Amino acid sequence: MKPARRLTLHPILVAGIVFAVLPFILPRIGSTTSLATEIAIYALYGVGFNLLLGYTGMVSFGASAFFGAASYAAGLAVLHLFDNMYLSIVFGTVTAAVLGLIIGLLILRRRGIYFSLLTLAFTQLFYEIAFKWTDLTGGENGLQGISRASLMSPLAYHFFVVAIVLAGMYAIWRVAHSPFGRVLQALRDNEERVRCLGYDTKRTKLVAFVVSATVIGLAGSLLTFLIQSVYADNLNWQHAGDPVMMTILGGIHHFLGPTWGAVIFILLSDQLSSITEHWWLFFGAILIAFILLSPEGLSGLWLRLVGGQRWTLTADAIPPRPSQLRSLLDIEDTASAAGDGVVLEVSGLSKRFGSLVVADNVELKVKARTLHSLIGPNGAGKTTFFNMLTGLLPNDGGRLRFRGRDITRMPAHQRIDAGLARSFQIVSVFTNLTVFETVRVAAQARSPYRMSLWRDAYRLAGVCDKAWTLLATVGLAERAHELCSNLAHGEQRLLEIAVALATAPELLLLDEPLAGLGDADRERIGTLIRELSHSHTVLLIEHDIDRVLSLSDRITVLHQGHVIAEGEPFAIADDPKVLEAYLGRHGTRRSQQAAIKTAARKRPPLLTIKGIHAGYNSSRILHGIDLEVREGEVVALLGRNGVGKTTALQTIMGLLRPTKGSITFAGSDITSLSPDRINRRGIAIVPEGRRIFPNLTVAENLALAEREGGWSLDEIYALFPKLRMRENARGENLSGGERQMLAIGRALCAPQKLILLDEPFEGLAPSVVAEVLAAIEQLRHRTSILLVEHKVDLVLDLADRAYIMVNGQISYAGDSTALQNDIETQNRLLGVA
């Protein structure tokens, strides 16, 4: 039964049934068989176009150029070359493919709006040529006298077209499920991450562009013999948006979306134009309604009615899970081929951004099968160093050698192919792919068929098994079906490590892999990293100094772009230069007594949460939580990774609508208010990851958030003196600590009674943590604070009260000092040793 059911639901079969019945239905409503054929042709046009828009994320207004050019090529071929319809269709299709290659080589150097404008410019250029070159194209009169002698009957030509269209759609379906097509979908979500898996993204986009042009050209060639003439009108810029509108009407992220869009587009234009010459007014209103009410078009509307939620660009199922899952650490044959000796040698590496020096004559040697850590305070240049190693950022001077080979000028994807792999400081995954598919695409990068356009991606030898093994290694096998966007931050960190391991690297570059993880996960991942260093060479950036000292074989310390120390952990721990630069104040630790708590007294409640249930899509995360924040107090919200802490903050802020329960703030019910209205009531959030505006300066970020009654710029600069020094620096050029200061400062620019802080110390060096902590201690005198943070001891020293969440529920509520002394409860609920 199951195979038969899958067959009946296959989109190609569905399209075939629709195309087969249309010529018998349309005449009953006053239309013709030819209109049914036109719908089939435009469906192929839309599906070919959607390979760029839906699958690859490239917004092109140049599809009509290939559609119209192929029409002319087919018409000219049948009139002057072949006198054969079939050969002429092939000629038109090949012409579109060649034009796609030439134009793609020219315009794919640009992205975004520039790419879109270039495609539109080529469309208009082709139109002007066709309209003015009268001797060849017939100019305004077009090409006439085209016949299809072997298929004169409209119904016979219709079913010929349907056969070709279904074959073309099936080819696109196969491409979408091929290794190449799966890479396209990853590239759509995160091009930089695809490059760092070893794929040549420029070549990939070029192939997609050519394939799309070829399919569109086939549709244009078929139209020539339907209307038995060719006109320049199809090349006009006014028709450049036709495939875009069809795809939007039907659904961009659904394979058959362009087909339903073609049905609506052709039928409405035919029926409305017969009623009024101003039919575009009505059609425009319908298009606006679809965009506003159903952004995923007719397909999205149908999925909502039947209970489906996901995109259906590809089949939804993932390969079956093996009966027995093995961790990578259980597999003995994982030894690196690097051998002994030096794997990576960095000589005189330099980089500056204007007057800011981020790398100054950096020297580094990493030996095979060791765990070499790179540490230093925020802004020392560690992540910039990784970006230069992997080719995402060009260096100004120096040389990089990997396994004795000079890779200084090598493109990023070739460096990854050579044996490098990395994770990112800010989580970088594929938002709209499943967890399994994300790891599988990474593992596919090592397959000899990784760019095949026809093979089934799920049947590449060993790739799926490797993906399951890696998911078991990082503990995400149970989450394989989930979209990456539904994972908690810590789970995304684990997924990052699995992705980095999937390319079987000889040198594994890990950029703060423990950031945002709870203590239990940090212990597990720390152990995993140490075990991996027995078979791989690991270069690690991490702010958890205690763990770095316990895990590392060798440590290099960067400060302000300079290497200030290098050696074994025990030597680094006692180095005065390191203590002064990294820890601040010559290594003296902040006294716990410096956290000044408000005297314990009964204060009126400011925020009250009762019985809140909330989640994402159909997944419920919060299960009836109760929580209270009083005026003038700091409340800590603790819990292991993924238990719902960030979800709770987002629900308070109105970013998620609760399904049950109530939220009261300052005596008013805010349960159903939008985030902007909640903010104006006096609640601000400093989100995990900071989320500042990277293209604006510090001063512009703050000015954008300013409202009467908020803190002045002078007050914010007094709280964070570093921001005054960097007020003209763009957000993208700030260190992690400076970004956190700016995010807090931005929240203070509007009058607030309560600030929600989500992981404010994540990824910060101890000296920067001390600065941010001192600022929070000053804030407590002017506002209430609800704080989510995984550094338990630090938080409990600061907070008045604490809540602990377990699996979306509150499992502990009480005084923070009592919890600080209750080690058994910490161990049981937080996994703190």
C-alpha positions in Angstrom: 0.0 0.0 0.0 2.7 2.5 0.9 4.5 2.5 -2.5 1.2 2.8 -4.3 0.2 5.7 -2.1 3.4 7.5 -2.8 2.9 7.0 -6.5 -0.6 8.5 -6.5 0.8 11.5 -4.6 3.8 12.1 -6.8 3.7 15.7 -8.1 4.4 14.7 -11.7 1.4 12.4 -11.7 -0.8 15.1 -10.2 0.4 17.5 -12.9 -0.2 14.9 -15.6 -3.8 14.4 -14.5 -4.4 18.1 -14.5 -3.0 18.7 -17.9 -4.9 15.7 -19.3 -8.3 16.9 -18.2 -7.9 20.6 -19.0 -8.6 20.4 -22.8 -11.9 18.7 -22.0 -12.9 21.1 -19.2 -11.9 24.5 -20.6 -14.2 24.4 -23.7 -17.1 24.0 -21.3 -16.4 27.4 -19.8 -15.9 29.1 -23.2 -12.1 28.6 -23.5 -10.1 26.4 -26.0 -7.8 23.4 -26.1 -5.0 25.8 -27.1 -5.4 27.6 -23.8 -5.0 24.3 -21.9 -1.7 23.8 -23.9 -0.6 27.3 -23.0 -1.2 26.5 -19.3 1.1 23.4 -19.6 3.8 25.4 -21.4 3.7 28.2 -18.8 3.8 25.6 -16.0 7.1 24.3 -17.4 8.2 27.9 -17.7 7.4 28.5 -14.0 9.0 25.3 -12.8 12.2 26.1 -14.7 12.2 29.6 -13.3 11.6 28.3 -9.7 14.8 26.3 -9.9 16.5 29.7 -9.4 13.9 31.5 -7.1 12.6 28.7 -4.8 15.5 26.3 -4.8 18.5 28.6 -5.1 17.2 31.9 -3.7 18.2 34.0 -6.8 15.6 36.6 -7.8 15.8 36.9 -11.6 13.8 39.1 -14.0 15.6 37.6 -17.0 13.6 34.4 -17.6 11.6 36.1 -20.3 14.8 36.7 -22.2 15.4 33.0 -22.5 11.7 32.3 -23.1 11.5 34.8 -26.0 15.0 34.1 -27.5 14.2 30.4 -27.7 10.9 31.2 -29.4 12.7 33.2 -32.0 15.5 30.6 -32.4 12.9 27.8 -32.9 10.9 29.9 -35.4 13.9 30.9 -37.4 15.2 27.4 -37.4 11.9 26.0 -38.8 11.7 28.7 -41.5 15.3 28.8 -42.6 17.3 25.7 -41.4 15.5 22.5 -40.7 11.8 22.7 -41.9 11.3 20.2 -39.0 9.4 21.1 -35.8 11.2 18.6 -33.6 14.7 19.7 -34.6 13.6 23.4 -34.3 12.4 22.8 -30.7 15.8 21.3 -29.9 17.6 24.2 -31.6 15.6 26.8 -29.6 16.3 24.9 -26.3 20.0 24.7 -27.0 20.1 28.4 -27.9 18.6 29.2 -24.5 21.2 27.0 -22.8 24.1 28.8 -24.6 22.7 32.2 -23.8 22.3 31.1 -20.2 25.9 30.1 -20.0 27.2 33.4 -21.6 24.9 35.6 -19.5 25.5 33.6 -16.4 29.3 34.0 -16.7 28.8 37.8 -17.0 26.2 38.5 -14.3 26.7 35.9 -11.6 29.6 38.0 -10.3 27.0 40.2 -8.7 24.5 39.3 -6.0 21.1 40.6 -4.7 19.6 43.6 -6.3 22.5 44.1 -8.7 22.0 40.6 -10.1 18.3 41.2 -10.4 18.8 44.5 -12.3 21.3 42.9 -14.6 18.8 40.1 -15.6 16.2 42.8 -16.3 18.7 44.8 -18.4 19.4 41.8 -20.5 15.7 41.2 -21.0 15.2 44.7 -22.3 18.3 44.5 -24.5 17.0 41.3 -26.2 13.6 43.0 -26.7 15.2 46.0 -28.4 17.2 43.7 -30.7 14.1 41.6 -31.7 12.0 44.7 -32.2 14.5 46.7 -34.3 16.2 43.9 -36.3 13.3 43.7 -38.8 15.2 41.8 -41.5 15.8 38.8 -39.2 13.0 38.9 -36.6 10.2 40.7 -38.6 10.3 43.5 -36.1 6.8 44.6 -35.0 5.1 42.0 -37.2 7.2 39.1 -35.8 7.7 35.8 -37.5 4.7 34.4 -39.4 4.0 31.3 -41.4 5.3 28.8 -38.9 3.6 25.4 -39.3 3.5 22.1 -37.4 2.5 19.9 -40.2 2.8 16.6 -38.3 0.6 17.8 -35.4 -2.1 20.0 -36.9 -4.8 18.9 -34.5 -4.9 21.2 -31.3 -5.6 18.1 -29.2 -2.7 16.1 -30.7 -0.3 19.0 -30.2 -1.6 19.4 -26.6 -0.7 15.9 -25.6 2.7 16.2 -27.4 3.3 19.3 -25.3 2.1 17.6 -22.1 4.5 14.7 -22.7 7.4 17.1 -23.1 6.3 19.3 -20.2 6.0 16.3 -17.9 9.5 15.1 -19.0 10.9 18.5 -18.2 9.2 18.7 -14.9 10.4 15.2 -14.0 13.9 16.3 -14.9 13.6 19.3 -12.5 12.2 16.9 -9.8 15.2 14.6 -10.2 17.6 17.5 -10.2 16.0 18.8 -7.0 16.6 15.5 -5.3 20.1 15.0 -6.7 23.3 15.8 -4.8 23.5 19.0 -6.9 19.9 20.0 -6.1 20.4 19.5 -2.4 23.4 21.8 -2.5 21.3 24.4 -4.2 18.8 24.4 -1.3 21.7 24.7 1.2 23.2 27.5 -0.8 19.8 29.3 -0.7 19.9 29.3 3.1 23.6 30.0 3.7 26.0 30.5 0.9 29.0 31.1 3.1 28.5 27.9 5.0 28.3 26.0 1.7 31.6 27.4 0.7 33.0 26.2 3.9 31.9 22.7 3.2 34.1 22.6 0.1 31.6 23.4 -2.7 32.4 25.9 -5.5 29.3 28.1 -5.0 30.0 30.2 -8.1 30.1 27.2 -10.4 27.0 25.7 -8.7 25.0 28.9 -9.3 26.2 29.0 -12.9 25.0 25.4 -13.5 21.7 26.2 -11.9 21.3 29.3 -14.1 22.0 27.3 -17.3 19.7 24.4 -16.3 16.9 27.0 -15.6 17.6 28.8 -18.9 17.4 25.4 -20.8 14.0 24.4 -19.3 12.6 27.9 -19.9 14.0 27.8 -23.5 12.2 24.5 -24.0 8.9 26.1 -22.9 9.5 29.1 -25.2 10.2 26.8 -28.2 6.9 24.9 -27.6 5.0 28.1 -27.5 6.3 29.0 -31.0 4.5 26.0 -32.5 1.4 26.5 -30.4 0.7 30.0 -31.7 2.5 29.3 -35.0 4.2 32.7 -34.9 6.8 34.6 -32.8 6.5 38.2 -31.5 8.9 40.4 -29.6 6.2 41.0 -26.9 7.5 38.0 -24.9 10.9 39.6 -24.5 9.5 42.9 -23.2 10.4 43.9 -19.7 6.7 44.2 -19.0 6.6 40.3 -19.1 9.7 39.9 -17.0 7.5 39.5 -14.0 5.2 36.8 -15.4 7.1 33.8 -14.0 7.6 35.7 -10.7 3.8 36.3 -10.4 3.0 32.7 -11.4 5.3 31.3 -8.8 4.1 33.6 -6.1 0.4 32.8 -6.9 1.1 29.1 -6.7 3.7 29.0 -4.0 7.5 29.7 -4.2 8.4 26.9 -1.8 6.3 24.1 -3.4 7.3 22.1 -6.4 3.9 22.3 -8.0 3.4 25.9 -7.0 4.3 27.3 -10.4 1.9 24.9 -12.0 -1.0 26.1 -10.0 0.2 29.7 -10.5 0.2 29.1 -14.3 -3.4 27.8 -14.2 -4.5 30.9 -12.2 -2.4 33.3 -14.3 -3.5 32.1 -17.7 -7.1 31.5 -16.9 -7.6 34.8 -15.1 -5.8 36.8 -17.8 -7.9 35.1 -20.5 -11.3 35.6 -18.7 -10.7 39.1 -17.3 -9.3 40.4 -20.6 -12.4 39.3 -22.4 -14.5 41.4 -19.9 -12.4 44.6 -19.7 -9.3 46.1 -21.1 -8.4 47.2 -17.6 -8.2 43.6 -16.4 -4.8 44.2 -14.7 -6.5 46.2 -12.1 -8.4 43.1 -10.9 -5.5 40.8 -11.4 -3.3 43.1 -9.4 -5.8 43.1 -6.6 -5.9 39.3 -6.6 -2.1 39.1 -6.5 -1.9 41.6 -3.6 -4.5 39.5 -1.7 -2.5 36.3 -2.1 0.7 38.0 -0.9 -1.0 39.5 2.1 -3.2 36.5 3.1 -1.1 33.6 1.9 2.6 34.4 1.3 3.1 30.7 0.2 0.4 31.1 -2.4 -2.3 28.6 -3.3 -0.1 25.7 -2.2 0.5 27.2 1.2 -3.2 27.8 1.6 -3.9 24.1 0.8 -1.2 22.9 3.2 -2.7 25.0 6.1 -6.1 23.6 5.4 -4.9 20.0 5.5 -2.5 20.6 8.4 0.8 20.5 6.6 3.4 23.1 7.6 6.7 22.4 5.7 7.8 23.5 2.3 7.4 20.8 -0.3 10.1 21.6 -2.8 11.3 18.1 -2.3 9.9 14.9 -0.8 9.5 15.4 2.9 10.8 12.0 4.2 14.4 11.4 5.2 16.2 8.0 4.9 15.3 5.4 7.6 17.3 5.5 10.7 19.7 2.5 11.1 18.7 -0.1 13.7 22.0 0.5 15.5 23.6 3.8 15.7 27.3 4.1 16.4 29.1 7.2 17.6 32.1 8.4 15.7 34.2 7.7 18.8 33.2 4.1 18.7 34.6 3.6 15.2 38.3 2.7 15.4 39.4 3.6 11.9 39.2 7.3 12.2 43.0 8.1 12.0 43.9 11.2 10.1 46.1 10.8 7.0 48.1 13.8 8.0 50.9 11.8 9.6 53.3 13.3 12.1 55.0 16.7 12.0 53.6 20.1 11.3 50.1 20.3 9.7 49.6 24.0 9.6 52.4 26.7 9.4 51.5 30.4 9.6 54.3 32.8 8.8 54.1 36.6 9.1 50.3 36.8 8.7 49.0 40.3 8.7 45.6 42.0 8.3 44.2 45.5 9.0 40.9 47.3 8.6 42.0 50.9 8.0 43.9 51.9 11.1 42.7 48.9 13.1 45.3 46.1 13.1 43.7 42.7 13.7 46.8 40.5 12.8 50.4 41.7 13.0 53.1 39.3 11.9 51.3 36.3 13.4 53.5 33.1 13.6 51.9 29.7 14.4 52.7 26.0 14.0 50.2 23.3 14.6 51.4 19.7 14.9 49.5 16.7 13.7 47.0 15.0 16.1 47.2 17.6 18.8 44.7 19.9 20.4 46.1 23.4 19.9 44.1 26.3 21.4 44.0 29.9 20.4 42.9 32.2 23.2 42.9 35.9 23.9 40.5 38.6 25.1 37.6 39.9 22.9 38.9 41.8 19.9 42.3 40.0 19.9 41.7 38.8 16.3 41.0 35.1 16.8 37.9 34.8 14.5 39.5 37.0 11.9 42.5 34.6 12.0 40.1 31.7 11.3 38.5 33.6 8.5 42.0 34.1 6.9 42.9 30.5 7.4 39.7 29.3 5.6 39.9 31.9 2.8 36.8 33.9 3.7 39.0 36.9 4.3 42.1 37.8 2.3 45.3 38.5 4.3 47.4 41.5 3.6 50.7 39.8 4.1 52.3 36.5 5.2 52.0 32.9 4.1 49.9 29.9 5.0 51.1 26.4 4.5 48.9 23.3 5.0 50.6 19.9 5.0 53.5 21.5 3.2 51.3 23.1 0.5 51.0 26.9 0.1 47.3 27.7 0.4 47.7 31.5 0.8 45.9 32.4 -2.4 43.7 29.3 -2.6 39.9 29.8 -2.8 37.9 28.9 0.3 36.2 25.8 -1.2 39.6 24.4 -2.3 41.1 24.8 1.2 38.1 22.8 2.6 38.6 20.2 0.0 42.3 20.0 0.9 41.3 19.0 4.5 40.3 22.0 6.5 36.9 22.3 8.2 35.5 24.9 10.6 32.6 25.8 12.9 31.5 29.4 13.4 31.5 31.7 16.4 27.9 32.7 15.5 25.9 29.6 14.7 25.8 29.0 10.9 23.4 26.3 9.7 20.8 25.9 7.0 17.6 27.3 8.5 15.1 25.6 6.2 16.8 22.2 6.0 16.2 19.3 8.4 18.9 18.5 10.9 19.6 15.2 9.0 19.8 17.0 5.6 22.2 19.6 7.0 24.7 17.0 8.1 24.1 14.9 5.0 24.9 17.8 2.6 28.1 18.3 4.5 29.0 14.6 4.3 28.1 14.6 0.6 31.0 17.1 0.0 33.4 14.1 0.2 31.5 12.0 -2.3 32.8 11.7 -5.9 29.2 12.3 -7.0 28.6 15.3 -4.9 27.6 17.5 -7.8 25.7 14.9 -9.8 22.5 16.3 -11.4 20.7 12.9 -11.7 21.6 10.5 -9.0 19.4 10.2 -5.9 21.2 12.1 -3.1 19.9 9.7 -0.5 21.6 6.7 -2.3 25.1 7.9 -2.4 27.3 5.2 -0.9 28.0 5.7 2.8 26.8 9.4 2.9 23.6 8.8 4.8 25.2 6.3 7.2 27.9 8.8 8.0 25.3 11.5 8.7 23.5 9.2 11.1 26.8 8.4 12.8 27.6 12.1 13.3 24.2 12.8 14.6 24.6 10.0 17.1 28.0 11.4 18.0 26.6 14.8 19.0 23.4 13.4 20.5 21.0 14.8 17.8 19.8 11.6 16.2 16.3 12.0 17.9 16.0 15.5 16.3 16.9 14.4 12.8 13.5 15.2 11.3 13.4 18.7 12.8 14.1 21.9 10.8 17.3 23.5 12.0 15.3 26.7 12.8 13.5 24.7 15.5 16.6 23.7 17.4 17.6 25.4 20.6 20.8 27.4 20.5 22.9 24.7 22.2 21.5 22.1 19.8 22.6 24.2 16.9 26.1 24.4 18.4 26.1 20.6 18.5 24.9 20.5 14.9 27.8 22.9 13.9 30.3 20.4 15.2 28.6 17.5 13.4 28.7 19.6 10.1 32.4 20.4 10.6 33.2 16.7 11.2 31.2 15.6 8.2 33.8 16.6 5.7 36.4 14.3 7.2 38.9 17.1 7.9 42.5 16.6 8.8 42.5 20.0 10.6 39.4 20.9 12.5 38.9 24.6 13.3 36.5 25.1 16.2 35.4 28.7 16.9 33.9 28.8 20.4 32.1 25.4 20.2 31.1 25.5 23.9 29.5 29.0 23.8 25.8 28.8 24.9 26.0 25.2 26.2 25.0 24.1 29.7 27.6 22.6 31.9 26.6 19.0 31.2 26.8 19.6 27.4 30.1 21.5 27.8 31.5 18.5 29.6 30.3 16.1 26.9 31.5 18.2 24.0 34.8 19.0 25.7 35.3 15.2 26.0 34.3 14.7 22.4 36.8 17.4 21.2 39.6 15.8 23.3 38.8 12.4 21.8 38.7 13.8 18.3 42.2 15.2 18.8 43.5 11.6 18.9 42.6 11.1 15.3 42.3 14.7 14.0 44.3 17.9 14.4 42.2 20.4 16.3 42.7 24.2 16.5 40.3 25.6 19.1 39.1 29.1 20.0 37.3 29.1 23.3 36.7 31.4 26.3 36.2 28.7 28.8 39.8 29.0 30.1 39.5 26.2 32.7 38.4 23.8 30.0 41.0 25.1 27.6 43.8 24.5 30.1 42.5 20.9 30.8 42.0 19.9 27.2 44.9 21.5 25.3 48.3 20.1 24.3 49.5 23.6 23.4 48.1 27.1 23.6 48.8 30.3 21.7 47.7 33.6 23.1 46.7 36.5 20.8 46.3 40.1 22.1 45.5 43.0 19.8 46.6 41.0 16.8 50.0 39.9 18.3 51.1 36.5 19.6 52.1 37.3 23.2 52.7 33.8 24.4 52.8 30.2 23.3 53.5 27.0 25.2 52.0 24.2 27.2 49.0 24.8 29.4 50.8 25.0 32.7 53.2 27.6 31.3 50.4 29.7 29.9 48.5 29.6 33.1 51.3 31.3 35.0 52.5 33.7 32.3 52.2 37.3 33.7 51.6 38.7 30.2 48.7 36.4 29.6 47.1 37.1 33.0 47.4 40.8 32.4 46.0 40.7 28.8 43.4 38.0 29.1 42.1 38.1 32.7 42.7 41.7 33.4 44.2 43.3 36.6 47.1 40.7 36.5 44.8 37.8 36.9 43.0 38.7 40.1 39.4 37.4 40.0 36.4 39.4 40.8 35.3 38.9 44.3 31.9 37.4 44.8 31.3 40.0 47.4 31.3 42.6 44.7 27.8 41.6 43.6 25.7 43.9 45.8 22.3 42.4 46.4 19.3 44.5 47.2 18.2 44.0 50.8 15.7 41.2 51.0 12.3 42.7 51.4 8.9 42.2 50.0 8.5 44.2 46.8 5.3 44.6 44.7 5.3 42.4 41.6 6.2 44.0 38.3 5.8 41.0 35.9 3.6 38.0 36.6 3.4 35.0 34.4 0.7 32.4 35.1 0.2 29.0 33.3 1.8 30.0 30.0 2.0 27.5 27.2 3.9 28.4 24.0 6.0 27.0 21.2 7.0 27.1 17.6 4.6 25.9 14.9 3.1 22.6 16.2 5.9 22.1 18.7 5.0 23.1 22.3 8.0 24.2 24.4 6.5 25.8 27.5 4.1 23.8 29.6 2.2 26.0 32.1 5.1 28.0 33.6 4.6 30.5 36.5 7.1 33.2 37.1 7.3 36.6 38.9 9.7 39.5 38.8 9.3 42.2 41.5 10.2 45.8 41.2 14.0 46.5 41.6 15.2 42.9 41.7 17.3 40.6 39.6 15.7 37.2 38.8 17.7 34.4 37.2 16.1 31.9 34.8 18.3 28.8 34.7 18.1 25.4 33.1 19.9 23.0 30.8 20.2 23.8 27.1 17.0 23.6 25.1 14.5 23.6 28.1 12.7 26.8 26.9 14.5 29.7 28.6 14.8 31.8 25.4 11.3 30.8 24.4 10.0 32.2 27.7 11.7 35.5 27.1 10.4 35.7 23.5 6.9 34.9 24.8 7.1 37.7 27.4 8.3 40.1 24.6 5.4 39.2 22.3 7.6 37.5 19.7 5.7 34.3 20.4 2.0 34.2 21.1 1.1 32.0 24.0 -1.6 29.4 23.4 -2.7 29.4 27.1 -2.1 31.5 30.2 -1.6 35.1 31.0 1.2 37.7 31.3 0.6 40.8 33.5 3.0 43.7 33.6 2.7 46.7 35.9 -0.9 45.7 36.5 -1.9 45.4 32.9 -2.5 42.3 30.8 0.0 42.2 28.0 -0.6 38.6 26.8 -1.8 39.5 23.4 0.2 42.7 22.7 2.7 43.0 19.8 6.4 43.4 20.6 6.4 47.1 19.8 3.5 47.8 22.2 5.1 45.7 24.9 8.4 47.6 24.5 6.5 50.9 24.9 5.0 49.6 28.1 8.5 49.3 29.5 10.0 45.9 28.6 13.2 45.6 26.6 15.1 42.5 25.5 18.8 42.1 24.8 18.6 39.0 22.7 21.0 36.1 22.5 23.6 36.8 19.8 23.3 40.6 20.4 21.6 41.3 17.0 22.9 44.8 16.5 22.7 46.5 13.1 26.0 45.6 11.5 26.0 48.4 8.8 25.3 51.2 11.3 27.9 52.8 13.6 27.7 52.5 17.4 26.2 56.0 17.6 23.7 55.2 14.8 22.6 52.0 16.6 21.9 53.9 19.7 20.2 56.9 18.0 17.8 54.5 16.2 16.5 53.3 19.6 16.3 56.6 21.4 13.0 57.7 22.9 12.2 60.4 25.4 12.7 59.2 28.9 15.4 56.7 28.1 19.1 57.0 29.0 21.1 59.7 27.3 24.1 58.9 25.2 26.4 60.3 27.9 24.9 58.0 30.5 25.4 55.0 28.2 29.0 56.0 27.4 29.6 56.4 31.2 28.3 52.9 31.7 30.4 51.5 28.8 33.4 53.8 28.2 34.5 51.5 25.3 31.4 52.5 23.3 32.5 56.2 23.4 35.9 55.2 22.0 34.2 53.2 19.2 31.2 55.4 18.5 32.1 55.8 14.8 32.9 52.1 14.3 30.4 50.0 12.3 28.7 47.2 14.2 30.3 44.5 12.0 33.7 45.7 13.1 33.1 45.4 16.9 34.4 42.6 19.0 31.9 40.3 20.8 32.2 42.2 24.1 31.7 45.6 22.4 28.6 44.2 20.6 27.2 43.0 23.9 27.7 46.4 25.5 26.1 48.1 22.5 23.1 45.7 22.7 22.5 46.6 26.4 23.0 50.3 25.6 20.5 50.1 22.8 17.9 48.6 25.2 18.5 51.5 27.6 17.8 54.2 25.0 14.1 53.9 25.6 12.4 54.2 29.1 12.3 50.6 30.6 11.1 49.1 33.8 12.2 45.6 33.0 15.1 44.3 30.9 15.3 40.7 29.6 18.9 39.6 29.2 19.5 36.5 27.2 23.0 35.0 27.7 24.8 38.4 28.2 28.1 36.7 29.0 28.2 34.2 26.2 31.5 34.0 24.4 33.1 36.9 26.4 36.6 36.8 28.0 36.7 37.0 31.8 37.9 40.7 31.8 35.0 41.7 29.5 32.5 39.6 31.6 33.7 41.7 34.6 32.9 44.9 32.7 29.4 43.8 31.6 28.7 42.4 35.1 29.7 45.7 36.7 27.3 47.4 34.4 24.4 45.1 35.2 25.0 45.7 38.9 24.6 49.4 38.2 21.4 48.7 36.2 19.7 46.9 39.1 19.4 50.3 40.9 17.3 51.7 38.0 15.4 48.7 36.5 14.3 45.2 37.2 16.2 42.4 35.3 15.2 38.9 34.2 18.4 37.1 33.3 19.1 33.9 31.4 22.7 32.7 31.6 24.4 29.3 31.8 27.3 30.6 34.1 25.4 29.4 37.2 27.8 30.6 39.9 28.1 34.0 38.4 24.3 34.4 38.0 23.5 33.2 41.5 26.0 35.6 43.0 24.2 38.4 41.2 20.5 37.5 41.4 18.0 37.9 44.3 15.9 34.9 43.3 16.2 32.1 40.8 14.0 29.8 38.8 15.1 26.5 37.2 13.4 25.1 34.1 13.3 21.5 33.2 11.6 20.4 29.9 9.6 23.5 29.6 8.3 23.6 33.2 9.5 25.5 36.3 11.0 22.9 38.6 12.6 25.2 41.2 11.8 28.7 42.5 13.5 30.2 45.4 16.2 32.5 46.9 19.4 32.5 44.9 21.6 32.2 48.0 19.8 29.1 49.1 20.3 27.6 45.6 23.9 28.6 45.6 24.5 26.5 48.7 22.3 23.6 47.5 24.8 21.7 45.4 22.6 18.6 45.3 19.7 20.6 43.6 22.2 22.1 41.1 23.5 18.7 40.2 20.1 17.3 39.8 18.4 20.1 37.8 21.4 21.8 36.1 24.0 19.1 35.7 26.6 21.3 37.5 29.4 19.3 39.1 
